[in-house]
Amino acid sequence: MKYVVVSGGVISGIGKGVLASSTGLLFKTLGFRVTSIKIDPYMNIDAGTMSPLEHGECFVLNDGGEVDLDLGNYERYLNITLTRDHNITTGKIYSHVIEKERNGDYLGKTVQVVPHITNAIQDWVERVSRVPVDDSGLEPEICIVELGGTVGDIESAPFVEALRQFQFRVGPENFALIHVSLVPVIHGEQKTKPTQAAIKDLRSLGLTPDMIACRCQEELEAGTIEKIGMFCHVGPNQVIAVHDVNSTYHVPLLLKEQKMMKYLQKKLALENVQLPTEALSKGEQLLIKWRKLTSSHDKSFESVTIALVGKYTHLKDSYLSVIKSLEHASMKCHRRLKIEWVESTDLEEETKISNLSNYHKAWHYVCQADGILVPGGFGSRGIEGMVAAAKYARENDVPYLGICLGLQIAVIEFVRNVLGYEKSTSMEFDPETDEATASVVYMPDVDQIKLGGTMRLGIHETKFVADTDWSVLKKLYGGASSVYERHRHRYEVNPKLVGEIEAKGLKFIGKDETEQRMEMLELKGHKFLCGTQYHPEYISKVLDPSRPFVGLIASASGILEDILSSDDLDYKGEF
């Protein structure tokens, strides 16, 4: 097993996740099997109870693991399926060690950060790195380990020490470290001091970078590269310039152009490794597809505008998988994507009174958009604005996609304005509402008190009901009889109202394994008004975009029939 560790300095949010994913992709283009591990130094057990405005999106895996959003990047780039154990947190490690201590596994020794915590981290990395993550079912050959946060922060100290020890545990020929740093441009001059200081801190902790990836707004000058190499004690070929490009999908090609893999192959003693012909061919095809994708994206001139009506729009990372899925679908449809961010509260009548400018601006974005998307979310804030957007989409034949909460919003709007139950809402927003007319109710099989890991999570089957050959969603899934998608919710459509709703034309075309829970909806006769109780964005891949998102973008672009008549909509599912 070869390990490539990606760490970061100077500031957080510098792009370690994209660089780690891009490095893994380049190893795959060489024919290697690749896996990824993300280390998050926070004390939480997982990301499940964290506010989207606190830490960005919570990404959900097949096994129901609620993890850091960077694992979504790994899955999207590498086309792999990770587990909850691929996300290591301080909370998980300390819980593991304390449980062993309570069981007497340490035989009376004093339990300390070194060696017990650091050993637990190393054991975890070694164990999880060998878990098969792709359709081959074989053990990976390369493991990309991303160390979250910024080197030097107090909470990351045990992990840095563990990795310092780990390089000797696995051997120098099996360990490489890439440190991502920032090169700011001040008054037109590229400054190297922050990178020098970051590398000095890293070395003082016992880790020496094999490569330094320098993030900069513009291309690095030759003099800047030479200066970093000299003062950071690395060769110029070990300094990688990662400047701003058209999209993050261009980053792997940018790294390849700088011969990054040539150095890593030498460092990890991979130059003379003989891989099967099939693996080499598969890697070459992957590179060809990736080049074709980025090239066609650069040549796309027609645009499509989607109004994303959400409640966490102040931190766009809250909807990272949704953004990426829209990008994947737009590239599939050869369109340049423009997202108009609409804070749902700005669409409400209260905002009209308190801030007329924001109200008119928000409605301008909604009315000018080619399509409307309402993503998932929790709590009552901004709900009435979402309902208003769904009403506008239904009445004006504007393409609409509702995800999780967005599906429930479409149902609430329909029940109020078509069925006539004007006060109907979700029991999430009003627990005292009349259950007989509530559009959305609490699922009876989930914990209503304990919040961590108690929702309906992970991969579940959704079956298309009979007589749905007319359904656009079913056609997008290639006519499959059922689909496997990931879930994260506590509430469901009220089964008592399903008959009345369907009688008026809003059809629940997909149900769960028991055929009791509503999973997909579609308005018959509308250009594209669809909703999914599951989160299709969680399994969207760069080269295999999510089907509901393709439907939204294609419909909003006026090319839905062309997409449906294409010959590449065979749905393989998650298994």
Steps between C-alpha positions, in 0.01 A plus 500: 500500500627844402386803702483858373422751776363844410534769768440874497655814641449877525117494483216247495278452196804514275392214273655191660190294414516580130875440489463167685219393265698610193809309616290188551347540154845522339602176673184341358593616149823304545298186575524486880215428741459802729326572830477811719488584871410838650624602847295768676650623829170616653359327808164408340449131432378592152355791303138396556404751769701794366322799345560542125594860580763374747688247291335486159315201362463170682568228242322164533650165399344167400536363853324804646820668617461878540842629406707796385418650160848413365402132488246608240786640292685170523199297391413737214854510355606142565168319445539309826267417789642587842388406852449699819840374621668687213430819696713514816414758768653577839168394653516157336862440600455606864176301531679194363794537740282573804283197425812282487617650828164424663526142376845466659675448167801709608573271796511775760735733313458877513315590179673789323492690171833336415497211440133402543322771301769516230507119468121492471518751214765301315315171550179659372667635185669169425181299553264724302744556213462132408119500474389441136320810369440438129317248284810277475454387861879499537720668759613851396863562408523874572346683798462878498482635857384860543582667831227758561554836661829689503831352616596671827147511642489347847220255416695344211816434707428130580431428132818674384701299753325180389591571136859579601522154656306343213761592238750274682241231568423450128843594364620801296429329166132465601440851632481838324389836639349782295462829687255755359589861569391847394695747290313831531542778247557837672522809277583278204777308678481128581592458866680183616545576872170332609607180325849515649352541848252214445775263388716603794212412737450168324867406523512592869229239556708229330337494156689592185291569187584309185300748294368850567178591321475879483154650465499836328254716310735513204769280345816484712801678358819303447674716759231424758537126444878518531475706818257257663718206399814659642357620833282193554780256416332325203582481130311716247330184367354451849319837494159471335319815392123478541359824366135585439359317195164483319369232735626260766474223237802653327722454809599135428617600152687799644684267740574251222650772279752575776609134509375453855443128449847445362648616831250308715557179304872529568452589868261207556705252296220453247701554181561130436170363634338275239124554493248280315428609142132542587583743784730704277237518227233604749726777629573627150127511418435692821755765400351527150148548642623760749680698231192485277279620787713804584551583132127492423432711810745765376325506161147532643351841424128456570410554864229385738393686815373318809350681798611311810244590766651402834542601861878465541605704197736721704746206503487342157694193622173408677379382158830374356368167365200678346733749329723220371201299376374805311847538348515134399156520339584827324815349350294202387259741325784718364381809682678760711339506842397815680358466850293782644511470879163584651462514878149360546407749774542780243203362304263534795245774564676604822810594299280700264415718801844509666731504197323566170827508304598144604145381431494633143854380431420145618182481292686640198749211524218244529298645211799532268639150569470214251439257786443495877659267756398469864757288691489331839496676835367497854282733707218743428700806392446597135240231431230740375745643246571150369128428473455823302780399260343154450162664429659728241668200331176297489279780371748627239626164366855575619723191550520418871700245696435452872743294707396355839354815658445624143268207430309571821474867401345404165245284684415774753449750218277259305291402802444865592426645157351209305336285769391808693645419845633853541661446840667169415867479593760257634498374856867598506397866481185471713487191725146596611354510148203277413652168388199432277590789269875527564693459174808355672519292819767351727618157390385254769824299488755771592619638833329832572729600790857383435628681190838345415478228234129432556348611170423274207853488364698340221413292197142377452304362209229705330258307279313656209128431531293346219383706201782756515645454151398863434728622781796717402690386810453135407624569147802683642581188703495300175166335573632323812243333725675627813791724601737513796564844646617650831265646760516743790161595646265470800171598338288355219194585291179432693368169362143604592505771230664303220173397336366856487830638373532245220137551394595860415797401281804508729619140476726312741681295240754342739459338841729333754567128543174457695306706244367712789735801492485757218842536335445673163237738369426642158225732379335355193473748215768736638821565306704362792376516858668221692606424854702234677488418871852361462808712422606421141794741530683256730575248225551738208839448335695728268476248214159360604271786609189456715192433287255741672756780462548414131122523463489845662787641292378342174145622555620848596715503184217382275680180397326242718377293206849489351644373829223240543561367149877462556639152540699546823229502769541140609468504878741268678401594854728515803548126542 
